[in-house]
Amino acid sequence: MVERDWWQESEIGAMRLTCVPAQHFSGRTLGRRNRTLWSGWTFRSPHHTVFFAGDTALHPEFGTIAKRCGPFDLAIMPIGAYEPRWFMGSVHMNPEDCMKAFVQLAAAQNGRRLIMAAAHWGTFKLTDEPMDEPPAKMRDQWREAGRDANDLWIMRHGETRGIG
């Protein structure tokens, strides 16, 4: 196992991985609450660059991540497990928060297309929102922002897609 702090990098063959900020509590064992960082990751190969936000709330570093590690071909962003907001808002994004984070990422793209794949929804009933609400609300947010419907991937469980 190799541990990384935010902004530290590793390489696996031609793939460069960067540990990037995320916002969530940590604590896998008793007495160790918030003693480790939560993170997302960027993956840069000779052909594509992917941002995986991880399990996170909205935080102020999305623009910095895009500037330091982008531009990206694909951003994998969490959209679920967000109700009630008073409890879940500090650890999970709702679709509105996700759209705000995506806008920050897209601002650093210099006109380059950015696809978003929705994650962190619909597998287990963890929180109070209906299981089918996150994708419906995300599609609404996407449409209201005037984004191309083809650039939002909300996949069925087990579905795969390739980056063109």
C-alpha positions in Angstrom: 0.0 0.0 0.0 1.2 3.5 -0.8 -0.3 6.5 0.9 -0.5 9.9 -0.7 -1.3 13.4 0.5 -3.2 15.9 -1.5 -1.3 16.9 -4.7 1.2 14.1 -4.4 1.6 11.9 -7.5 2.4 8.3 -8.4 3.0 6.5 -11.6 1.9 3.2 -12.8 3.5 2.5 -16.2 2.5 5.4 -18.4 -0.3 6.4 -16.1 0.2 9.4 -13.7 -2.1 9.5 -10.7 -2.6 12.6 -8.6 -4.3 12.6 -5.2 -6.6 15.6 -5.0 -8.7 17.3 -2.3 -12.2 16.0 -1.4 -14.4 16.8 1.6 -15.7 14.1 3.8 -15.2 12.8 7.3 -12.8 10.0 7.8 -12.6 7.3 10.4 -12.4 3.6 9.6 -11.6 2.5 13.1 -12.7 3.7 16.6 -10.8 6.7 18.0 -9.4 7.7 14.6 -12.1 10.2 13.4 -10.7 12.7 10.9 -7.1 11.8 11.2 -6.7 11.0 7.6 -7.5 13.0 4.4 -10.3 12.0 2.1 -9.4 12.3 -1.6 -10.3 12.2 -5.2 -7.9 11.2 -8.0 -6.9 12.3 -11.4 -5.6 9.8 -13.9 -3.5 11.0 -16.9 -2.5 8.5 -19.6 -0.9 9.4 -22.9 -4.4 9.4 -24.5 -6.9 10.6 -21.8 -7.2 12.5 -18.5 -9.9 11.5 -16.0 -11.0 13.3 -12.8 -12.6 11.0 -10.2 -14.1 13.3 -7.5 -14.5 10.4 -5.0 -17.0 10.6 -2.2 -17.2 14.3 -1.5 -19.2 17.3 -0.7 -18.9 20.6 -2.6 -15.7 22.3 -1.7 -13.6 25.2 -3.0 -10.9 23.2 -4.7 -12.6 22.0 -7.9 -11.3 25.0 -10.0 -7.8 24.5 -8.6 -7.9 20.7 -9.4 -8.9 21.6 -13.0 -6.1 24.2 -13.3 -3.4 21.9 -11.8 -4.4 18.6 -13.3 -6.7 19.3 -16.3 -8.0 19.6 -18.9 -10.0 16.5 -18.5 -11.8 14.2 -20.9 -14.1 12.8 -18.3 -15.2 13.9 -14.8 -16.7 11.2 -12.6 -18.9 13.1 -10.0 -21.1 12.0 -7.1 -24.7 13.0 -7.2 -26.5 11.0 -4.5 -26.9 10.3 -0.8 -27.6 13.9 0.1 -30.8 14.1 2.2 -31.2 15.4 4.8 -29.0 18.3 3.8 -28.4 19.5 7.4 -26.6 16.2 8.0 -25.3 15.1 4.6 -24.4 18.5 3.1 -21.0 18.5 4.6 -20.0 15.1 3.1 -22.1 14.5 -0.1 -23.1 16.6 -3.1 -26.6 16.9 -4.3 -27.2 17.5 -8.1 -27.2 21.3 -7.5 -23.8 21.1 -5.8 -22.5 18.8 -8.5 -23.4 21.3 -11.2 -21.5 24.0 -9.3 -18.5 21.8 -9.1 -18.7 20.8 -12.7 -18.9 24.5 -13.8 -15.6 25.1 -11.9 -14.0 22.1 -13.6 -15.3 23.2 -17.1 -14.1 26.7 -16.7 -10.5 25.5 -16.9 -11.1 23.4 -20.1 -10.2 26.2 -22.6 -13.2 25.3 -24.7 -12.4 21.6 -24.7 -15.3 19.2 -24.3 -15.8 17.7 -20.8 -18.0 14.7 -20.3 -19.5 14.0 -16.8 -20.4 10.5 -15.5 -22.7 10.5 -12.5 -21.6 8.3 -9.6 -22.5 7.6 -6.0 -26.3 7.1 -6.4 -28.8 4.3 -6.6 -26.9 1.3 -5.3 -27.9 1.3 -1.7 -30.6 3.2 0.2 -28.3 5.3 2.4 -30.3 8.5 2.8 -33.7 10.1 2.7 -34.0 11.0 -1.0 -35.9 8.6 -3.3 -33.5 6.3 -5.1 -34.4 7.6 -8.6 -34.3 11.3 -7.6 -30.5 12.0 -8.1 -30.4 11.2 -11.8 -33.6 13.1 -12.6 -32.4 16.2 -10.7 -29.0 16.0 -12.3 -30.6 15.8 -15.8 -32.7 18.9 -14.9 -29.6 20.8 -13.7 -27.7 19.8 -16.8 -30.5 21.0 -19.1 -31.1 24.2 -17.2 -27.4 25.0 -17.6 -27.7 24.6 -21.4 -25.3 21.6 -21.5 -25.3 19.0 -24.3 -27.3 16.0 -23.1 -24.7 13.7 -24.8 -22.0 15.0 -22.3 -23.9 13.7 -19.3 -23.6 10.0 -18.7 -26.0 8.5 -16.2 -25.4 4.9 -16.7 -27.3 1.8 -15.7 -25.7 -0.5 -13.2 -23.1 -2.6 -15.0 -23.1 -0.3 -18.1 -19.7 0.6 -19.5 -18.7 3.3 -22.0 -15.4 4.2 -23.6 -13.9 7.7 -23.9 -13.8 8.5 -27.7 
